[in-house]
Amino acid sequence: MRLSAIILIGTAVLIAVAAAFGTLLLAFPEAAMAEEVVAVLGGDPGVIQWGFAAAAASAGLSAAAAGYAVAHVGSAAVGALAEKPELMGRVLVIVGLAEGIAIYGLIVSILILNRLG
């Protein structure tokens, strides 16, 4: 399998998981706001609901931004590799930096959820 295909498949899977997570939390807030959750977390239910929405938006939007970045960086990297195959190591680092955007968003969403509890 080519490197560009692997990068695109990985990015698509990451975006799909983040979008599904965000959609579930935003579409069904009553599932996230069950009485047990409010009882365990304590505090105002509105604050907890906005915290869940912020965590979902952080993960989802950062995954979408990472997909956009990897699409552009990956296509430029494949073009560069076609001309100079010895640039493989440098290209992987640059594509990895673009993918790091999704990891930062996931870390922020974990921190938001940790702050709620």
C-alpha positions in Angstrom: 0.0 0.0 0.0 1.3 3.4 -0.8 2.2 5.9 1.9 -0.5 8.4 0.7 -3.2 5.8 0.8 -2.2 4.8 4.4 -2.2 8.5 5.5 -5.6 9.1 3.9 -7.2 6.0 5.4 -5.9 6.8 8.9 -7.1 10.4 8.7 -10.5 9.3 7.5 -10.9 6.9 10.3 -9.9 9.5 12.9 -12.3 12.0 11.5 -15.1 9.5 11.4 -14.6 8.5 15.1 -14.4 12.1 16.2 -17.5 13.1 14.2 -19.5 10.2 15.6 -18.5 11.0 19.1 -19.3 14.7 18.7 -22.6 14.0 16.9 -23.8 11.6 19.6 -23.0 14.1 22.4 -24.6 17.0 20.6 -27.6 15.2 19.2 -28.5 13.3 22.4 -27.6 15.6 25.3 -30.1 13.8 27.5 -28.1 10.6 27.2 -25.0 12.4 28.4 -27.0 14.2 31.0 -28.5 11.2 32.7 -29.3 11.6 36.4 -26.4 9.3 37.3 -23.9 11.5 35.5 -25.1 14.6 37.2 -25.2 12.8 40.6 -21.6 11.6 40.1 -20.2 14.8 38.7 -22.3 17.2 40.8 -22.7 20.8 39.9 -25.0 22.6 37.5 -26.3 20.4 34.6 -26.0 23.2 32.1 -22.3 23.6 32.9 -21.8 19.9 32.4 -23.7 19.9 29.2 -21.6 22.7 27.8 -18.5 21.0 29.0 -19.4 17.8 27.0 -20.2 20.0 24.0 -16.8 21.7 24.2 -15.0 18.4 24.5 -16.8 17.0 21.5 -16.2 20.2 19.5 -12.5 20.2 20.4 -12.0 16.6 19.3 -14.2 16.9 16.2 -12.8 20.2 14.9 -9.2 19.3 15.5 -9.7 16.0 13.6 -11.3 17.8 10.7 -8.4 20.4 10.7 -5.8 17.6 10.8 -7.5 15.9 7.9 -7.4 19.1 5.9 -3.8 19.6 6.8 -2.7 16.1 6.0 -4.6 16.2 2.7 -2.6 19.2 1.5 0.7 18.3 3.1 0.4 14.7 2.0 -0.3 15.6 -1.7 2.7 17.9 -1.7 4.8 15.2 0.0 3.9 12.6 -2.6 4.8 15.1 -5.4 8.1 15.8 -3.7 8.8 12.1 -3.3 8.1 11.5 -7.0 11.0 13.8 -7.8 13.4 13.0 -4.9 12.8 9.6 -3.2 15.5 10.3 -0.7 13.3 12.9 1.1 11.2 10.1 2.7 12.3 10.8 6.3 11.7 14.5 6.1 8.3 14.0 4.5 7.1 11.7 7.2 8.1 14.2 9.9 6.1 17.0 8.2 3.0 14.8 7.7 3.3 13.7 11.3 3.3 17.3 12.4 0.1 17.9 10.5 -1.5 14.9 12.1 -0.4 16.1 15.6 -3.2 18.7 15.4 -5.7 15.9 16.1 -3.8 14.7 19.0 -3.7 18.2 20.5 -7.4 18.5 20.2 -7.9 15.1 21.8 -5.7 16.1 24.7 -7.7 19.3 25.2 -11.0 17.4 25.2 -9.6 15.0 27.8 -8.5 18.0 29.9 -12.0 19.5 29.6 -13.7 16.2 30.7 -11.2 15.9 33.5 -12.0 19.4 34.7 -15.7 18.5 34.8 -15.2 15.5 37.1 
